Amino acid sequence: MSRYKHPSKKQKLAKKSERTKWAPFWTVPKIYGKGRRVHPGRHTSVKRSWRRTKTKV
């Protein structure tokens, strides 16, 4: 990728990076109940890695 990114492309990339984060920790007991221990990354909407899946930006 080039050194200088166009602002619109940079904004799109920033939005894509937001979608790769884990869900908040408080969603685990809300969904599964108090006793269940589950990783928050298990119920994020979109999981994407810069290595695995490329974006069409």
N, CA, C and O atoms as CSV, one atom per row, in Angstrom:
chain,resi,resn,atom,element,x,y,z
A,1,MET,N,N,0.835,-1.175,0.000
A,1,MET,CA,C,0.000,0.000,0.000
A,1,MET,C,C,0.879,1.236,0.000
A,1,MET,O,O,1.996,1.227,0.516
A,2,SER,N,N,0.361,2.281,-0.579
A,2,SER,CA,C,1.161,3.492,-0.702
A,2,SER,C,C,1.355,4.162,0.659
A,2,SER,O,O,0.652,3.870,1.627
A,3,ARG,N,N,2.304,5.042,0.696
A,3,ARG,CA,C,2.603,5.727,1.940
A,3,ARG,C,C,1.482,6.687,2.317
A,3,ARG,O,O,1.073,6.744,3.477
A,4,TYR,N,N,0.985,7.441,1.337
A,4,TYR,CA,C,-0.072,8.422,1.590
A,4,TYR,C,C,-1.402,7.864,1.114
A,4,TYR,O,O,-1.581,7.561,-0.065
A,5,LYS,N,N,-2.333,7.735,2.055
A,5,LYS,CA,C,-3.643,7.189,1.724
A,5,LYS,C,C,-4.630,8.322,1.493
A,5,LYS,O,O,-4.592,9.347,2.173
A,6,HIS,N,N,-5.513,8.122,0.524
A,6,HIS,CA,C,-6.573,9.085,0.276
A,6,HIS,C,C,-7.505,9.081,1.491
A,6,HIS,O,O,-7.784,8.017,2.044
A,7,PRO,N,N,-7.987,10.244,1.912
A,7,PRO,CA,C,-8.809,10.302,3.131
A,7,PRO,C,C,-10.029,9.382,3.108
A,7,PRO,O,O,-10.382,8.793,4.130
A,8,SER,N,N,-10.673,9.257,1.944
A,8,SER,CA,C,-11.869,8.411,1.879
A,8,SER,C,C,-11.493,6.937,2.039
A,8,SER,O,O,-12.211,6.177,2.689
A,9,LYS,N,N,-10.373,6.537,1.447
A,9,LYS,CA,C,-9.907,5.154,1.570
A,9,LYS,C,C,-9.494,4.866,3.012
A,9,LYS,O,O,-9.757,3.786,3.542
A,10,LYS,N,N,-8.849,5.839,3.632
A,10,LYS,CA,C,-8.411,5.695,5.012
A,10,LYS,C,C,-9.611,5.531,5.940
A,10,LYS,O,O,-9.575,4.743,6.885
A,11,GLN,N,N,-10.672,6.284,5.659
A,11,GLN,CA,C,-11.887,6.199,6.467
A,11,GLN,C,C,-12.545,4.822,6.321
A,11,GLN,O,O,-13.023,4.253,7.302
A,12,LYS,N,N,-12.567,4.293,5.098
A,12,LYS,CA,C,-13.140,2.969,4.852
A,12,LYS,C,C,-12.344,1.890,5.572
A,12,LYS,O,O,-12.923,0.973,6.156
A,13,LEU,N,N,-11.022,1.996,5.533
A,13,LEU,CA,C,-10.166,1.038,6.225
A,13,LEU,C,C,-10.372,1.102,7.739
A,13,LEU,O,O,-10.343,0.077,8.420
A,14,ALA,N,N,-10.579,2.302,8.254
A,14,ALA,CA,C,-10.816,2.470,9.689
A,14,ALA,C,C,-12.118,1.800,10.096
A,14,ALA,O,O,-12.199,1.179,11.155
A,15,LYS,N,N,-13.142,1.928,9.248
A,15,LYS,CA,C,-14.430,1.282,9.538
A,15,LYS,C,C,-14.299,-0.229,9.517
A,15,LYS,O,O,-14.894,-0.922,10.343
A,16,LYS,N,N,-13.515,-0.744,8.568
A,16,LYS,CA,C,-13.314,-2.192,8.470
A,16,LYS,C,C,-12.569,-2.712,9.696
A,16,LYS,O,O,-12.849,-3.814,10.167
A,17,SER,N,N,-11.625,-1.933,10.213
A,17,SER,CA,C,-10.868,-2.379,11.383
A,17,SER,C,C,-11.734,-2.383,12.637
A,17,SER,O,O,-11.484,-3.158,13.559
A,18,GLU,N,N,-12.754,-1.519,12.679
A,18,GLU,CA,C,-13.683,-1.517,13.812
A,18,GLU,C,C,-14.454,-2.824,13.888
A,18,GLU,O,O,-14.774,-3.294,14.979
A,19,ARG,N,N,-14.751,-3.408,12.747
A,19,ARG,CA,C,-15.609,-4.597,12.698
A,19,ARG,C,C,-14.878,-5.863,13.122
A,19,ARG,O,O,-15.506,-6.905,13.309
A,20,THR,N,N,-13.559,-5.788,13.275
A,20,THR,CA,C,-12.801,-6.990,13.606
A,20,THR,C,C,-12.631,-7.173,15.112
A,20,THR,O,O,-12.079,-8.180,15.555
A,21,LYS,N,N,-13.102,-6.210,15.899
A,21,LYS,CA,C,-12.888,-6.275,17.343
A,21,LYS,C,C,-13.826,-7.266,18.008
A,21,LYS,O,O,-14.838,-7.663,17.431
A,22,TRP,N,N,-13.485,-7.659,19.220
A,22,TRP,CA,C,-14.336,-8.555,19.998
A,22,TRP,C,C,-15.576,-7.811,20.451
A,22,TRP,O,O,-15.623,-6.581,20.484
A,23,ALA,N,N,-16.577,-8.604,20.800
A,23,ALA,CA,C,-17.776,-8.031,21.400
A,23,ALA,C,C,-17.433,-7.585,22.825
A,23,ALA,O,O,-16.467,-8.084,23.402
A,24,PRO,N,N,-18.202,-6.658,23.403
A,24,PRO,CA,C,-17.943,-6.242,24.782
A,24,PRO,C,C,-18.099,-7.410,25.759
A,24,PRO,O,O,-18.886,-8.327,25.520
A,25,PHE,N,N,-17.354,-7.368,26.844
A,25,PHE,CA,C,-17.332,-8.490,27.793
A,25,PHE,C,C,-18.688,-8.713,28.454
A,25,PHE,O,O,-19.021,-9.838,28.825
A,26,TRP,N,N,-19.475,-7.638,28.603
A,26,TRP,CA,C,-20.755,-7.783,29.305
A,26,TRP,C,C,-21.814,-8.486,28.458
A,26,TRP,O,O,-22.877,-8.828,28.974
A,27,THR,N,N,-21.550,-8.707,27.175
A,27,THR,CA,C,-22.531,-9.411,26.339
A,27,THR,C,C,-22.527,-10.918,26.622
A,27,THR,O,O,-23.505,-11.604,26.327
A,28,VAL,N,N,-21.440,-11.430,27.186
A,28,VAL,CA,C,-21.344,-12.874,27.445
A,28,VAL,C,C,-22.394,-13.316,28.473
A,28,VAL,O,O,-23.186,-14.207,28.164
A,29,PRO,N,N,-22.439,-12.733,29.685
A,29,PRO,CA,C,-23.482,-13.163,30.620
A,29,PRO,C,C,-24.886,-12.813,30.142
A,29,PRO,O,O,-25.852,-13.493,30.487
A,30,LYS,N,N,-24.997,-11.751,29.348
A,30,LYS,CA,C,-26.313,-11.355,28.846
A,30,LYS,C,C,-26.875,-12.419,27.906
A,30,LYS,O,O,-28.069,-12.716,27.952
A,31,ILE,N,N,-26.028,-12.993,27.059
A,31,ILE,CA,C,-26.489,-13.980,26.084
A,31,ILE,C,C,-26.552,-15.377,26.691
A,31,ILE,O,O,-27.555,-16.076,26.546
A,32,TYR,N,N,-25.471,-15.788,27.379
A,32,TYR,CA,C,-25.341,-17.179,27.803
A,32,TYR,C,C,-25.743,-17.441,29.250
A,32,TYR,O,O,-25.942,-18.595,29.629
A,33,GLY,N,N,-25.866,-16.410,30.054
A,33,GLY,CA,C,-26.165,-16.594,31.468
A,33,GLY,C,C,-24.915,-16.381,32.304
A,33,GLY,O,O,-23.810,-16.254,31.777
A,34,LYS,N,N,-25.109,-16.343,33.619
A,34,LYS,CA,C,-24.027,-15.964,34.530
A,34,LYS,C,C,-22.905,-16.996,34.602
A,34,LYS,O,O,-21.736,-16.624,34.699
A,35,GLY,N,N,-23.240,-18.292,34.557
A,35,GLY,CA,C,-22.242,-19.330,34.787
A,35,GLY,C,C,-21.390,-19.700,33.587
A,35,GLY,O,O,-20.314,-20.272,33.756
A,36,ARG,N,N,-21.832,-19.396,32.402
A,36,ARG,CA,C,-21.143,-19.852,31.195
A,36,ARG,C,C,-19.952,-18.963,30.889
A,36,ARG,O,O,-20.072,-17.738,30.878
A,37,ARG,N,N,-18.806,-19.576,30.643
A,37,ARG,CA,C,-17.612,-18.795,30.302
A,37,ARG,C,C,-17.304,-18.988,28.817
A,37,ARG,O,O,-16.878,-20.063,28.394
A,38,VAL,N,N,-17.523,-17.955,28.053
A,38,VAL,CA,C,-17.346,-17.995,26.604
A,38,VAL,C,C,-16.504,-16.790,26.206
A,38,VAL,O,O,-16.619,-15.720,26.803
A,39,HIS,N,N,-15.676,-16.965,25.215
A,39,HIS,CA,C,-14.852,-15.849,24.726
A,39,HIS,C,C,-15.722,-14.837,23.996
A,39,HIS,O,O,-16.561,-15.234,23.188
A,40,PRO,N,N,-15.551,-13.536,24.254
A,40,PRO,CA,C,-16.389,-12.513,23.619
A,40,PRO,C,C,-16.250,-12.464,22.104
A,40,PRO,O,O,-17.156,-12.002,21.412
A,41,GLY,N,N,-15.116,-12.941,21.582
A,41,GLY,CA,C,-14.927,-12.932,20.136
A,41,GLY,C,C,-15.825,-13.918,19.412
A,41,GLY,O,O,-15.923,-13.906,18.185
A,42,ARG,N,N,-16.480,-14.775,20.191
A,42,ARG,CA,C,-17.303,-15.818,19.594
A,42,ARG,C,C,-18.594,-15.274,18.985
A,42,ARG,O,O,-19.134,-15.871,18.054
A,43,HIS,N,N,-19.086,-14.166,19.492
A,43,HIS,CA,C,-20.322,-13.625,18.930
A,43,HIS,C,C,-20.168,-12.178,18.450
A,43,HIS,O,O,-21.015,-11.325,18.716
A,44,THR,N,N,-19.079,-11.929,17.746
A,44,THR,CA,C,-18.957,-10.661,17.037
A,44,THR,C,C,-19.639,-10.822,15.687
A,44,THR,O,O,-19.779,-11.935,15.181
A,45,SER,N,N,-20.059,-9.711,15.114
A,45,SER,CA,C,-20.814,-9.784,13.861
A,45,SER,C,C,-19.925,-10.246,12.715
A,45,SER,O,O,-20.315,-11.125,11.947
A,46,VAL,N,N,-18.737,-9.668,12.591
A,46,VAL,CA,C,-17.838,-10.005,11.493
A,46,VAL,C,C,-16.454,-10.227,12.054
A,46,VAL,O,O,-15.939,-9.390,12.795
A,47,LYS,N,N,-15.844,-11.349,11.708
A,47,LYS,CA,C,-14.456,-11.575,12.096
A,47,LYS,C,C,-13.608,-11.553,10.833
A,47,LYS,O,O,-13.863,-12.304,9.892
A,48,ARG,N,N,-12.612,-10.701,10.815
A,48,ARG,CA,C,-11.775,-10.573,9.639
A,48,ARG,C,C,-10.342,-10.332,10.069
A,48,ARG,O,O,-10.086,-9.618,11.038
A,49,SER,N,N,-9.413,-10.928,9.348
A,49,SER,CA,C,-8.000,-10.718,9.622
A,49,SER,C,C,-7.339,-10.158,8.374
A,49,SER,O,O,-7.758,-10.456,7.256
A,50,TRP,N,N,-6.329,-9.363,8.561
A,50,TRP,CA,C,-5.637,-8.766,7.410
A,50,TRP,C,C,-4.924,-9.825,6.600
A,50,TRP,O,O,-4.657,-9.622,5.416
A,51,ARG,N,N,-4.607,-10.963,7.223
A,51,ARG,CA,C,-3.963,-12.046,6.472
A,51,ARG,C,C,-4.966,-12.906,5.725
A,51,ARG,O,O,-4.795,-13.187,4.539
A,52,ARG,N,N,-6.026,-13.329,6.434
A,52,ARG,CA,C,-6.982,-14.285,5.877
A,52,ARG,C,C,-7.847,-13.700,4.779
A,52,ARG,O,O,-7.843,-14.191,3.650
A,53,THR,N,N,-8.589,-12.650,5.107
A,53,THR,CA,C,-9.615,-12.138,4.210
A,53,THR,C,C,-9.269,-10.719,3.793
A,53,THR,O,O,-9.032,-9.857,4.640
A,54,LYS,N,N,-9.242,-10.482,2.519
A,54,LYS,CA,C,-8.940,-9.148,2.005
A,54,LYS,C,C,-10.230,-8.355,1.808
A,54,LYS,O,O,-11.288,-8.934,1.562
A,55,THR,N,N,-10.141,-7.050,1.914
A,55,THR,CA,C,-11.301,-6.188,1.708
A,55,THR,C,C,-11.241,-5.602,0.305
A,55,THR,O,O,-10.164,-5.459,-0.276
A,56,LYS,N,N,-12.380,-5.272,-0.220
A,56,LYS,CA,C,-12.446,-4.656,-1.557
A,56,LYS,C,C,-12.446,-3.136,-1.426
A,56,LYS,O,O,-13.378,-2.460,-1.862
A,57,VAL,N,N,-11.387,-2.616,-0.818
A,57,VAL,CA,C,-11.303,-1.155,-0.640
A,57,VAL,C,C,-10.288,-0.617,-1.614
A,57,VAL,O,O,-10.046,0.590,-1.649
